[in-house]
Amino acid sequence: MNREEALELVKPHLTEQRYIHTLGVEKTAIELARQYGVDPEKASLAAIFHDYAKVRDIDEMRHIIIKEDLDQSLLQYHPNLWHAPVGAVLVNKEMGIDDPEILGAITFHTTGQRNMSPLEKVIFVADYIEPNREFPGVDEARELAKKSLDEAVRFELSQTMIYLIQRQQTIFPDTFEAYNMITKQLKEEGERNFDK
């Protein structure tokens, strides 16, 4: 599937604003992929389809989580999290995309996960910093992404958790685990570089 076909297929499933966001995520994902040695074509496809289920009905998403035996604990958290894993299932079934890297990047673009692949990190960061986004901290995230993909992921995970804590909302365990794992990795890298 080429880019034009993918965009044509995804557009009817998104609002105009969400489609503009998707184009921004795709542009950013390709730039990050090239910078950090990730396949730009996979980054493009994952970005185009990352919000495929974003505007789906909540009851439909709940049904898919149950029927497809996705992580049932999702149902205990805010429905904003559901569109990512549900989207991966639908992209696989409806679009025929079966690349596990692309599906993983779609699945974890909102929560992160313990052992994020380079493509998952690219989509996670691109979704946060794409040019149409404007919120406190986004410029700092953009600067970090120019220097270190891992530092950008850690910053975004921490900002997400702070945002949820300030609003007394629950935090999905994958987000905690992603933060702990990447913080540990960055600490170990720092110590190795210091020892050289």
Order of alpha helices (4+ residues) and beta strands (2+ residues): alpha-alpha-alpha-alpha-alpha-alpha-alpha-alpha-alpha-alpha
